[in-house]
C-alpha cells in the first residue's frame, strides 16, 4: 500500500513526539516516540510504501518478527486513515 500525507494535515513537534491534526477537525493525535519516527518518515517523502515502514521498524527493533512489524505498521496506518491524515495513492 502506498501512502501520502494529506496536504492539509497540521504537524507540530513536542519533544520527541509529533502532534498531528487536520485544520477542520477537533481532534489531534499525540504520537508515541516510535509512531513519531514513522510519521517523520511518511512526511519526509511524497509517497511511501507500507512495506518500507515495516523495514524501518525492523531496523530500529531487530528483535521484532516480520509479522509483528507488519501488524504494527498496519494498525498505525489504519489509525492514520481513520483520522483522515494520510491517503492511499497509486
QUIDA-V159897 format. One record per backbone hydrogen bond with DSSP energy under -0.5 kcal/mol. CO is the residue of the C=O (numbers start at 1). NH is the residue of the N-H. E is the energy in kcal/mol with one decimal. If there is no record, write none. Layout:
# QUIDA-V159897
<<CO,NH,E> <CO,NH,E>>
This chain:
# QUIDA-V159897
<<1,50,-2.7> <2,89,-1.9> <3,48,-2.3> <4,87,-2.9> <6,9,-1.6> <8,23,-1.0> <9,11,-0.5> <10,21,-2.2> <12,19,-3.0> <14,17,-1.6> <17,14,-3.3> <18,31,-2.8> <19,12,-2.4> <20,29,-2.6> <21,10,-4.2> <22,25,-1.5> <27,22,-0.5> <29,20,-2.4> <29,31,-0.7> <32,36,-2.8> <33,37,-1.8> <34,38,-2.1> <35,39,-2.9> <36,40,-2.4> <37,41,-1.7> <38,42,-2.4> <39,43,-2.8> <40,44,-1.4> <42,45,-0.9> <48,3,-3.3> <49,52,-1.0> <49,53,-1.3> <50,54,-2.0> <51,55,-2.0> <52,56,-2.1> <53,57,-2.4> <54,58,-2.3> <55,59,-1.9> <56,60,-2.1> <57,61,-2.2> <61,64,-2.1> <65,69,-2.4> <66,70,-2.6> <67,71,-2.4> <68,72,-2.8> <69,73,-2.6> <70,74,-2.4> <71,75,-2.4> <72,76,-2.2> <73,77,-2.9> <74,78,-2.5> <75,79,-2.0> <76,80,-2.3> <77,81,-2.8> <78,82,-2.5> <79,83,-1.4> <80,85,-2.7> <80,86,-0.5> <81,84,-1.6> <85,6,-2.2> <87,4,-1.9> <89,2,-0.5>>
